[in-house]
């Protein structure tokens, strides 16, 4: 019987081997392994066709092109647009040249980017913040005037801060691929390039709000959420509703009992799973309009998870013990686990500790 199993290519990234189908890019293969080897990405967005290849944040070194031709590639390559070959060997975080190149990319992205994180609504969920923190340096060599732009009103829902834009083109691809009429794009060339609307038109499509979610920085923000709250003071909750225009699957962001904003759900790479309509995003801000599914799973590395302790951890100590036991490996120790204070006081460890306390501090 003929074997119809799909052909798979083997690729090794930072010493970890993975099998992927032909046509897979290096970045996609790395993401299949996990975040520990996945390069950062500022312009690539998997749901959007044609994205990638612009910011060079995902540069990697190919030390072996393939099993048939193991010669290394002469230069660093953008992993988001470079397809893998069978037997390819890729160096990412393990290569000093790649790490140094990323620092240079961060420096270029920050040349004209205003350091206004304290007043930017994107702070706390900004990809450029994360990228510069993980791969950048603490100082800048740039001493020239920064590029600035005149403020432009592009509609009632979306605030444009062109000075923060890194020209990733995500918003352009989003408008092209999920709306029926795109009225904005990249105008001019080179250092004068900017995101703008044609002949001053407003962005008012039913799905225009999705450009806010795909923007990796604070260039496009929600006017209805502007200066209302810090993201780490908000509590994200997964919810859904019956909607004729979109899937209705969203994240509700609470401040107390108030829904202060609605966004699309994102995966672990910060990419939208299902794009949502403007009705869900801007007009449904009441809990009664949604079916609550539960708290959003947030990465422990994110500031959004700060101070979000479960009530059970305080009111039910047994819950905390069970949680710790489920998340951490048991210590390889044959000593008995002591629950009662009287048993603890009779243990040799406790007596030794008290003896040290008496010796150094002079009290029992």
Secondary structure, 3 states (H helix, E strand, C coil): CCCCCCCEEEEEECCEEEEEECCCEHHHHHHHHCCCCCCCCCCCCCCCCCCCCCCCCCEEEEEECCCCCCCCCCCCEECCCCECCCCEEEECCCCHHHHHHHHHHHHHHHCCCCCCHHHCCCCCCCHHHHHHHHHCCCCCCCCCCCCCCCCCCCCCCEEECHHHCCCCCHHHHHHHHHCCCCCEEEECCHHHCEEEEHHHCCCCCCCCCHHHHHCCCCCEEEHHHCCCCCHHHCEEEEEECCCCCCCCEEEEEEECCEEEEEEECECCCCCECCCCCHHHHHHCCCHHHCEEEEECCCCCCCHHHCCCCCCHHHHCHHHHHHHHHHHCCCCCCCCCCCCCHHHHHCCHHHHHHHHHHHHHHCCC
